[in-house]
Amino acid sequence: DMLGHGLSDKPDRRLSIPDYADALAQALTEFGIERADFVGNSGGAVLSIEMAASHPELVDRLVLVGCPVVDPREGAWHLEDGAAAFDDEWMPKPLDVPSEWTVFAEPKREWQEAFNRSRAQAGVWVRQLTEALSYYDEMSRLPLVQARKTLVLNGELDSLRDNEELLLGNIRNASLALMPGVAHLPQVEDPDAFVKALVGFLQT
């Protein structure tokens, strides 16, 4: 889990995407991992891009799942547009996943409940990560990605598929794979197909 989320520590200051990457690089050093493949979903995909740009010696291959690309010049608009998802203290509100965001193509109650539990556990860090993503200049980092190869892996129904060409056109040795009938969390909706696509890429 990224800092502030899940069971990870909650720092006493706001973090930028490079801060998250530096923390992850430190964790790899602590565990004695010299080089790794990175698989990131959504904000985790953006973190993987920053890892490859700022710590290329640690990154072998990348898999970017449902990767957002936000123009930092539109960061304030992006935050204002998503403000309804938070209360007055910036705590995340439970989301009605089917109607408010294309997270699942055919949502199940247990998936939606787990999604909202994860947001509630992170608390204000959901908003803080959203801010970090909104003001991160991702496009300037894409040409710096020197991973041996990169897979852009998207659910066919993910609303973030608009970013495919930006990623494929600006990351060297990048290819695209689509998973039919799923949306933003393909690893949840169709784990068998997700693992098959992932292993197929990593074995080539």
Wavefront OBJ file of the C-alpha trace (Angstrom):
o trace
v 0.000 0.000 0.000
v 1.185 3.521 -0.768
v 1.965 5.696 2.258
v -1.247 6.952 3.857
v -3.256 4.030 2.443
v -4.144 0.564 3.654
v -1.860 -0.624 6.448
v 1.000 1.701 5.516
v 2.003 4.545 7.833
v 0.211 7.866 7.526
v 2.865 10.595 7.325
v 2.467 13.969 9.026
v 2.900 15.940 5.797
v 1.511 15.949 2.285
v 3.389 13.952 -0.318
v 4.031 14.518 -3.996
v 4.253 11.677 -6.511
v 8.096 11.902 -6.429
v 7.882 11.604 -2.622
v 5.912 8.379 -2.973
v 8.493 7.078 -5.454
v 11.392 7.910 -3.141
v 9.664 6.062 -0.292
v 9.145 3.018 -2.516
v 12.783 3.120 -3.632
v 13.843 3.195 0.018
v 11.611 0.187 0.739
v 13.250 -1.782 -2.070
v 16.673 -0.957 -0.653
v 15.592 -2.083 2.813
v 14.402 -5.407 1.381
v 17.548 -5.863 -0.692
v 15.662 -5.786 -4.006
v 18.043 -4.491 -6.663
v 15.670 -4.446 -9.644
v 11.993 -5.304 -10.064
v 9.010 -5.416 -12.378
v 6.325 -2.893 -11.420
v 2.588 -3.488 -11.859
v 0.473 -0.464 -10.918
v -3.249 0.202 -11.147
v -4.612 3.764 -11.465
v -2.598 5.971 -9.074
v -0.210 3.041 -8.671
v 0.411 3.138 -12.431
v 1.392 6.809 -12.158
v 3.714 5.912 -9.276
v 5.267 3.207 -11.459
v 5.940 5.797 -14.177
v 7.678 8.070 -11.675
v 9.713 5.118 -10.380
v 10.911 4.389 -13.909
v 11.710 8.062 -14.530
v 13.442 8.902 -11.242
v 14.874 5.506 -10.233
v 15.525 3.748 -13.570
v 18.157 1.479 -12.042
v 15.422 -0.186 -9.949
v 12.941 -0.827 -12.765
v 12.992 -3.670 -15.284
v 9.496 -3.898 -16.810
v 6.306 -1.909 -16.293
v 2.636 -2.865 -16.428
v 0.342 0.179 -16.329
v -3.267 -0.743 -15.542
v -5.979 1.914 -15.963
v -3.369 4.664 -15.945
v -4.682 8.253 -15.668
v -2.926 11.119 -17.443
v -3.874 14.491 -15.934
v -2.731 17.856 -17.264
v -1.383 19.737 -14.202
v -2.614 22.997 -15.751
v -6.113 21.613 -15.209
v -5.386 20.380 -11.690
v -7.668 22.877 -9.942
v -10.533 22.049 -12.296
v -9.963 18.322 -11.770
v -10.118 18.726 -7.993
v -13.224 20.903 -8.160
v -14.924 18.400 -10.439
v -14.293 15.601 -7.918
v -15.089 17.607 -4.783
v -18.536 16.019 -4.429
v -16.826 12.734 -3.527
v -15.608 14.243 -0.212
v -17.275 15.789 2.831
v -16.391 19.159 4.405
v -13.410 17.627 6.244
v -12.115 16.022 3.019
v -13.061 12.544 4.134
v -14.151 10.349 1.215
v -17.857 9.689 0.852
v -19.068 6.196 -0.075
v -19.422 6.056 -3.838
v -22.220 4.488 -5.815
v -19.689 2.900 -8.131
v -21.995 2.056 -11.069
v -23.356 5.570 -11.510
v -20.432 7.780 -10.468
v -17.346 6.169 -12.001
v -16.595 3.347 -14.408
v -14.748 1.264 -11.834
v -16.619 -1.965 -12.568
v -18.424 -2.963 -15.741
v -20.850 -5.176 -13.820
v -20.365 -4.317 -10.155
v -21.038 -6.799 -7.397
v -22.058 -5.593 -3.954
v -18.982 -7.079 -2.277
v -16.673 -5.313 -4.738
v -18.352 -1.977 -4.144
v -18.251 -2.428 -0.364
v -14.550 -3.343 -0.452
v -13.832 -0.324 -2.657
v -15.543 2.015 -0.214
v -13.878 0.373 2.813
v -10.502 0.993 1.238
v -11.335 4.666 0.687
v -12.617 5.055 4.245
v -9.472 3.423 5.666
v -7.253 5.900 3.805
v -9.436 8.817 4.917
v -8.027 12.236 3.990
v -5.209 10.515 2.102
v -7.632 9.784 -0.734
v -7.967 13.518 -1.274
v -4.258 14.163 -0.733
v -3.297 11.533 -3.304
v -5.870 13.032 -5.703
v -4.193 16.418 -5.259
v -0.740 14.927 -5.845
v -1.947 13.246 -9.039
v -3.750 16.390 -10.226
v -0.613 18.552 -10.079
v 1.891 15.945 -11.257
v 3.419 16.695 -14.671
v 3.167 13.149 -15.941
v 3.597 13.954 -19.642
v 7.079 15.356 -19.055
v 8.080 12.116 -17.319
v 6.888 9.647 -19.965
v 9.888 10.111 -22.326
v 12.194 9.467 -19.353
v 10.821 5.965 -18.785
v 13.643 3.591 -19.665
v 11.999 0.308 -18.662
v 13.021 -2.647 -20.793
v 9.414 -2.806 -21.982
v 6.032 -1.515 -20.865
v 2.546 -2.975 -21.145
v -0.462 -0.645 -21.087
v -3.154 -3.022 -19.814
v -6.686 -1.630 -19.844
v -10.171 -2.884 -19.281
v -12.127 -2.470 -22.489
v -14.785 -0.379 -20.702
v -12.468 1.789 -18.599
v -13.220 5.494 -19.114
v -9.470 6.199 -18.885
v -8.813 4.453 -22.187
v -8.603 7.934 -23.722
v -5.036 7.997 -22.417
v -3.833 4.971 -24.363
v -2.305 6.866 -27.276
v -0.542 9.340 -24.978
v 1.106 6.482 -23.117
v 1.932 4.401 -26.176
v 3.248 7.391 -28.105
v 5.537 8.703 -25.373
v 6.929 5.594 -23.646
v 9.567 3.637 -25.531
v 8.929 -0.079 -26.113
v 5.283 0.206 -25.005
v 2.490 -2.075 -26.172
v -1.248 -2.306 -25.495
v -3.435 -5.153 -24.220
v -7.197 -4.892 -23.707
v -9.312 -7.065 -21.440
v -12.851 -7.417 -22.802
v -15.949 -6.821 -20.696
v -14.195 -5.189 -17.710
v -13.464 -1.639 -16.607
v -10.998 0.138 -14.286
v -10.166 -2.777 -11.957
v -9.686 -5.742 -14.309
v -7.728 -7.643 -11.649
v -10.909 -7.687 -9.548
v -13.489 -8.308 -12.258
v -11.598 -11.036 -14.125
v -8.538 -12.133 -12.131
v -7.854 -15.215 -14.235
v -7.677 -13.229 -17.477
v -5.648 -10.522 -15.746
v -3.046 -13.002 -14.487
v -2.900 -14.647 -17.914
v -2.201 -11.292 -19.609
v 0.326 -10.319 -16.949
v 2.253 -13.602 -16.985
v 2.182 -13.694 -20.775
v 3.841 -10.284 -20.897
v 6.429 -11.031 -18.204
v 7.446 -14.334 -19.818
v 8.284 -12.765 -23.196
l 1 2 3 4 5 6 7 8 9 10 11 12 13 14 15 16 17 18 19 20 21 22 23 24 25 26 27 28 29 30 31 32 33 34 35 36 37 38 39 40 41 42 43 44 45 46 47 48 49 50 51 52 53 54 55 56 57 58 59 60 61 62 63 64 65 66 67 68 69 70 71 72 73 74 75 76 77 78 79 80 81 82 83 84 85 86 87 88 89 90 91 92 93 94 95 96 97 98 99 100 101 102 103 104 105 106 107 108 109 110 111 112 113 114 115 116 117 118 119 120 121 122 123 124 125 126 127 128 129 130 131 132 133 134 135 136 137 138 139 140 141 142 143 144 145 146 147 148 149 150 151 152 153 154 155 156 157 158 159 160 161 162 163 164 165 166 167 168 169 170 171 172 173 174 175 176 177 178 179 180 181 182 183 184 185 186 187 188 189 190 191 192 193 194 195 196 197 198 199 200 201 202 203 204
